[in-house]
Amino acid sequence: MRIAPSRSRTLRGGTAAVAAAALVALGAVPALAADPEPDLGVGTIAPVKGVQPGSTFSTPLTFLNKGTAEVPAVWVTYAVSPGLTADETHKNCTYYTTPSYDEMPERNVASCRIEQPLKPGVVYGTEKPVSLKALDSAFRDDLRVTVGVDEPDPGDGGSTEPVPGTGDPLTLVEKGPADDADRTDHPEPVAEADVTAANTADFALTGDEQKGKVGEKVTATVKFTNKGPARVQGTRDQSVTTVDIRIPEGTSVVKPHGFCDEVTKTHYRCGTSQSWVDVNGGESYPFVLRIDKAVGRTTGEVSFSGQERPFDRNAENDTAQIVIDTGKESDTEGSSGSTGSSSTGGTGGSPSTGGSGSTGSTSTTGGTGTTGTGGSTTAGATPQTGGNLAATGSDSTVPLIGMAAAAVAAGGGILWAVRRRSAAQGN
């Protein structure tokens, strides 16, 4: 499932275009003196694997002034995804959290002013490796480091108030003259590294049970929840998981949830609003169903599909059911027996017994998996063992984040596009 860019990214792009136009206009004014543009690079950062939740780890950082002029001072910023945080704070750094926007989750940021010159052609490294902590929710996280001469702007889109650090200042030391390999290893003023923790996450499904009569509409809500302990970051721009929902027999879909695409009339596949899911986060998928036929208690299966989840070791809540009580089936009743009449002095006729009514059909179990057939149970069947049901009469919970999803069938697969956060949320 691919998630379409949000309007916030468009707005940021528009702002950049306006700024670029302003710079072009300024370029028409003759410059008195043009200082050489600093050319700074961050060294490649090795991935960190197997971190234990709650533990600390450190990583060395290196920088290179690839220009021709000395840089008197620099700003070094390191930002981590929500499962990580700074373990030590430095008094020449401020610490804050930026909110999520577009396809980027929120980040814990350290912004450090380093008041020492960087000579051209010299490799510098942090005097001590930067120390970070893996939180209980750590799993698939990352570290992003930048270097520049301008102070980073936390923005006005909901970042927390910057808090100054209290420990020893973050300082750099000379590592030696740069060679060709060093220049190759410091290609850009930004570098990223994956940080993987040894953790698990329990993805759970909850179904719903509703009751109605023929012709009535009911709303059944399926819920996907990440019970943790890990927050799960999926592939950027892709749904973190998909949920297959089968519609109970005797009912039809009046209005599916916006994140869900029709595979068949009785089979829908639903995506997520983000490429990650926080602990206790997830999605709600309300479906408005019309009861077309009285077939007793009828069920539709709910299951996960899509990418594998090796981190999820609890299979008991990986399936659920939608149960709709549609009312009793129309039984064929036998005629009642008639009683023989009696007369004085005679013997009354023997009563005749009416025919017995026909027995309702037995239940049939619906199939599971991702195909479009099967998946419903009729005629008084009870939900299968292991299916999770919400309380009867549960309301139609709105989705956590996002608006409508568009689905496109291509090459036998289904591609979802989910509108992301609005510009107000993304800034």
C-alpha positions in Angstrom: 0.0 0.0 0.0 1.4 3.4 -1.0 0.5 6.5 0.9 0.0 9.7 -1.2 1.9 12.9 -0.2 -0.1 15.2 2.0 -1.1 18.8 1.4 1.5 19.8 4.0 4.3 18.7 1.7 2.8 20.7 -1.1 2.6 23.7 1.1 6.2 23.3 2.1 7.2 23.0 -1.5 5.3 26.1 -2.3 7.0 28.0 0.5 10.3 26.9 -0.9 9.4 28.1 -4.3 8.5 31.5 -3.0 11.7 31.7 -1.1 13.7 30.7 -4.2 11.9 33.5 -6.1 12.9 36.0 -3.4 16.5 34.8 -3.6 16.5 35.3 -7.4 15.2 38.8 -6.9 17.9 39.5 -4.4 20.5 38.2 -6.8 19.7 41.2 -9.1 21.4 43.4 -6.5 25.2 43.4 -6.9 26.9 41.7 -4.0 29.7 43.6 -2.2 31.7 40.4 -1.5 30.8 36.7 -1.9 32.1 34.5 0.9 32.8 30.9 -0.2 29.9 28.6 0.6 30.8 26.1 3.4 31.1 22.6 2.2 30.6 20.3 5.2 30.1 16.6 5.4 29.0 14.1 8.0 30.7 10.7 8.1 28.9 7.5 7.3 27.3 6.1 10.5 27.3 2.3 11.0 23.9 0.7 11.7 23.3 -0.4 15.3 21.7 -3.8 15.8 20.4 -5.9 18.6 19.9 -3.1 21.2 17.9 -4.1 24.3 15.0 -1.9 25.2 15.9 0.2 28.2 19.6 0.0 27.5 22.0 2.7 26.3 24.4 2.7 23.4 26.8 5.2 21.9 27.9 6.0 18.4 30.9 8.1 17.2 30.3 11.0 14.8 32.8 12.5 12.4 32.7 15.7 10.3 34.8 17.1 7.4 35.2 20.7 6.1 35.5 20.0 2.4 35.7 23.7 1.5 38.7 26.0 1.1 38.0 28.3 4.0 38.0 27.8 7.8 34.5 27.6 9.4 34.5 29.4 12.7 31.7 27.5 14.3 29.1 24.8 13.4 25.7 23.5 14.5 25.5 19.7 14.9 22.1 18.2 15.2 21.2 14.6 15.9 17.6 13.5 15.7 16.2 10.1 16.6 12.8 8.4 16.0 10.3 8.0 18.9 11.8 4.7 20.3 15.1 6.5 21.1 16.2 9.5 23.1 19.3 11.3 24.3 21.0 9.5 27.2 23.3 12.4 28.2 22.6 16.1 27.7 25.2 18.7 26.8 25.1 22.3 28.0 25.8 23.6 24.5 22.8 21.7 23.1 19.0 22.2 23.4 16.6 19.3 23.3 13.0 19.2 21.9 10.6 17.0 20.0 9.2 17.8 16.6 5.7 16.5 15.6 5.1 14.0 12.8 4.4 15.4 9.3 3.9 14.0 5.9 5.5 10.5 6.0 7.9 11.4 8.9 7.2 10.4 12.4 7.9 12.7 15.4 11.5 13.0 16.3 13.5 13.7 19.5 16.1 16.3 18.6 19.4 17.6 20.0 20.7 20.8 18.5 24.2 21.8 19.5 26.3 24.9 18.9 30.0 24.0 18.7 32.2 27.1 19.1 35.4 25.9 17.6 36.8 26.3 14.1 36.8 23.6 11.5 39.9 23.8 9.3 39.5 22.9 5.6 40.7 19.4 4.7 40.7 18.1 8.3 38.5 15.3 9.8 36.9 16.0 13.1 35.2 13.7 15.5 33.2 14.0 18.7 35.5 13.9 21.7 33.2 11.2 23.1 30.6 9.1 21.2 27.1 10.4 21.4 25.1 8.4 24.0 21.6 7.4 23.3 18.9 5.3 25.1 16.6 2.7 23.7 13.1 3.2 25.2 10.8 0.3 26.0 9.0 0.9 22.7 12.2 0.8 20.6 12.2 -1.6 17.6 12.8 -0.2 14.1 14.3 3.2 14.8 16.9 5.5 13.2 19.4 8.2 13.9 19.9 11.3 11.6 22.8 13.7 12.0 23.3 17.0 10.3 26.0 19.7 10.3 25.8 23.3 9.1 26.7 26.9 9.9 23.1 28.1 10.5 21.0 27.4 13.6 18.3 24.8 12.9 14.8 26.1 13.2 12.5 23.7 15.2 9.6 25.4 13.4 6.2 26.6 14.7 4.2 23.5 13.9 3.9 22.1 17.4 7.5 21.4 18.5 8.0 21.2 22.2 9.8 24.1 24.0 13.6 23.6 23.6 15.3 22.6 26.9 19.0 23.3 27.5 21.2 20.5 28.5 23.2 20.4 31.7 26.2 18.1 31.1 29.7 18.7 29.7 29.6 20.5 26.3 29.7 18.4 23.1 33.1 19.1 21.6 35.1 18.0 18.5 38.7 16.9 18.2 41.0 16.7 15.1 41.3 13.3 13.7 43.9 14.2 11.0 44.1 15.4 7.4 41.5 14.0 5.1 42.4 11.7 2.3 40.3 10.6 -0.7 38.6 7.9 1.3 37.6 10.4 4.0 36.1 12.7 1.3 34.1 9.8 -0.1 33.0 8.8 3.5 31.7 12.4 4.1 29.6 13.0 1.0 26.7 15.1 2.4 25.9 17.4 5.4 23.5 14.8 6.6 23.9 11.0 7.5 21.4 8.4 8.7 21.7 5.0 10.3 19.2 2.3 11.3 18.9 1.3 15.0 17.3 -2.0 15.6 16.2 -3.2 19.0 15.4 -6.8 20.1 11.7 -6.3 20.8 8.2 -7.6 19.9 4.8 -6.1 19.1 1.4 -7.7 19.4 -0.9 -6.8 16.5 -4.5 -7.5 17.5 -7.9 -7.5 15.7 -11.3 -7.0 17.4 -14.6 -7.7 15.6 -18.1 -6.5 16.4 -21.6 -7.9 17.0 -24.8 -6.1 15.9 -28.5 -7.0 15.6 -31.2 -5.8 13.3 -34.1 -6.7 11.1 -34.4 -7.2 7.3 -34.1 -3.8 5.6 -32.4 -2.1 8.6 -28.8 -0.7 8.5 -26.2 -1.5 11.2 -22.7 -0.3 11.7 -20.1 -2.9 12.5 -16.6 -1.7 13.4 -13.4 -3.7 13.1 -10.4 -2.5 15.1 -6.7 -3.0 14.6 -4.5 -2.3 17.7 -0.8 -2.5 18.4 -0.6 -3.8 21.9 3.1 -3.3 22.1 5.5 -3.2 23.8 7.2 -2.0 20.6 6.2 0.8 18.3 6.5 -0.5 14.7 7.9 1.6 11.9 7.1 0.1 8.5 8.4 0.9 5.0 8.0 4.7 4.4 5.0 5.5 2.2 3.6 1.9 2.8 0.8 0.7 5.0 2.2 -0.9 8.2 -0.2 -3.8 7.8 -3.4 -4.7 5.9 -6.6 -6.2 7.2 -9.0 -8.5 5.3 -12.7 -8.1 6.1 -15.3 -10.5 4.9 -19.0 -9.5 4.9 -21.5 -11.7 6.7 -24.0 -13.6 4.5 -27.4 -12.0 4.3 -26.0 -8.5 4.5 -24.5 -6.1 1.9 -22.2 -3.1 2.3 -23.8 0.3 2.1 -20.7 2.3 3.1 -17.2 0.8 3.6 -14.5 2.6 5.5 -12.4 5.0 3.4 -9.1 3.0 4.0 -10.7 -0.1 2.6 -10.9 -1.4 -1.0 -13.4 -3.8 -2.5 -11.8 -7.1 -3.6 -15.3 -8.7 -4.1 -18.8 -7.7 -2.9 -18.1 -9.7 0.2 -14.4 -9.1 0.7 -12.6 -5.8 1.6 -9.0 -5.1 2.2 -8.0 -2.2 4.5 -4.8 -0.3 4.9 -3.5 2.1 7.5 -3.2 5.9 7.6 0.6 5.9 8.5 3.6 3.8 7.7 4.0 3.3 11.5 1.8 2.4 14.4 2.5 3.6 18.0 1.9 1.5 21.1 -1.8 1.3 21.7 -2.4 3.0 18.4 -4.1 1.5 15.3 -7.1 1.9 13.1 -10.9 1.6 13.3 -12.8 0.4 10.2 -16.6 1.1 10.6 -18.8 -0.6 7.9 -22.4 0.3 7.3 -24.2 -2.9 6.4 -27.8 -3.5 5.3 -29.6 -6.6 6.4 -31.0 -8.1 3.2 -32.2 -11.5 4.4 -33.1 -13.1 7.8 -30.6 -15.9 8.1 -30.1 -16.0 11.9 -26.7 -15.2 13.3 -24.3 -14.8 10.5 -20.5 -14.1 10.7 -17.7 -12.7 8.5 -14.1 -13.4 9.1 -11.4 -10.7 9.8 -7.7 -11.4 9.4 -4.3 -9.8 8.8 -2.8 -10.0 5.3 0.2 -8.4 3.6 3.7 -8.4 4.9 4.9 -11.0 7.4 5.1 -10.0 11.1 7.9 -12.0 12.7 7.8 -9.6 15.7 4.2 -10.7 16.5 4.4 -13.9 18.6 0.8 -14.0 19.7 -1.4 -15.6 17.0 -4.5 -15.8 19.2 -5.7 -12.3 18.4 -4.8 -12.3 14.7 -8.3 -13.1 13.7 -11.7 -11.8 14.6 -15.4 -11.9 13.4 -18.2 -9.6 12.5 -21.4 -11.2 13.8 -24.8 -9.9 12.7 -28.0 -11.2 14.2 -30.4 -10.9 11.3 -33.4 -12.5 12.9 -34.9 -16.0 12.5 -35.1 -17.7 9.2 -38.6 -18.1 7.7 -39.7 -21.5 8.9 -42.3 -23.6 6.9 -44.8 -24.4 9.6 -47.1 -27.5 9.3 -50.9 -27.1 9.5 -52.4 -27.7 12.9 -54.4 -30.8 13.4 -58.2 -30.7 13.4 -60.3 -32.2 16.2 -63.0 -34.7 15.2 -66.5 -33.4 15.9 -68.7 -35.3 18.4 -72.4 -35.9 18.4 -74.9 -37.1 20.9 -74.9 -40.9 21.0 -72.0 -41.2 18.5 -68.3 -41.4 18.7 -66.3 -38.4 17.8 -63.8 -38.6 15.0 -60.2 -39.2 16.0 -58.0 -36.1 15.8 -55.6 -35.7 12.9 -52.1 -34.4 13.7 -50.7 -31.5 11.8 -47.4 -31.9 9.9 -44.2 -30.9 11.6 -42.3 -27.8 10.5 -39.2 -28.1 8.5 -35.8 -27.8 10.2 -33.6 -24.9 9.4 -30.4 -25.4 7.5 -27.2 -26.3 9.3 -24.4 -23.7 9.5 -21.6 -23.6 7.0 -18.2 -22.4 8.0 -16.6 -19.6 5.8 -13.1 -19.9 4.5 -10.2 -17.8 5.7 -7.2 -16.3 3.9 -7.2 -13.6 1.3 -9.3 -15.0 -1.5 -12.7 -13.6 -2.2 -14.8 -16.7 -1.6 -16.2 -18.0 1.6 -15.7 -16.2 4.8 -19.2 -16.1 6.3 -21.3 -18.4 8.5 -25.1 -18.5 8.5 -28.1 -20.0 10.2 -27.5 -19.7 13.9 -23.8 -20.4 14.0 -21.7 -19.1 16.9 -18.4 -17.3 16.2 -15.4 -19.4 15.8 -13.1 -19.9 18.8 -10.3 -17.3 18.9 -12.3 -14.6 17.2 -12.3 -11.3 19.1 -15.6 -9.4 19.4 -16.2 -5.9 20.7 -19.1 -5.3 23.1 -22.5 -5.5 21.5 -23.7 -2.2 20.2 -20.2 -0.7 20.1 -20.2 2.7 18.4 -18.6 3.5 15.0 -15.2 4.7 16.2 -13.6 7.2 13.8 -10.1 6.4 12.4 -7.1 7.7 14.3 -5.5 9.7 11.5 -6.2 10.4 7.9 -9.0 10.8 5.5 -10.1 8.7 2.5 -8.1 6.0 0.8 -8.1 5.3 -2.9 -7.4 1.8 -4.2 -6.1 0.8 -7.6 -5.9 -2.8 -8.8 -2.8 -3.5 -10.8 -1.2 -6.8 -11.8 -3.4 -8.7 -9.5 -2.3 -6.6 -6.5 -4.0 -3.7 -4.7 -2.4 -0.4 -4.2 -3.8 2.0 -1.6 -3.4 5.7 -1.5 -4.3 7.3 1.8 -4.5 11.0 2.4 -2.1 11.9 5.1 -2.3 14.6 7.7 -3.5 18.1 6.8 -1.2 21.0 6.4 -2.1 22.3 9.9 -1.1 18.9 11.4 2.0 18.5 9.3 3.7 21.9 10.0 
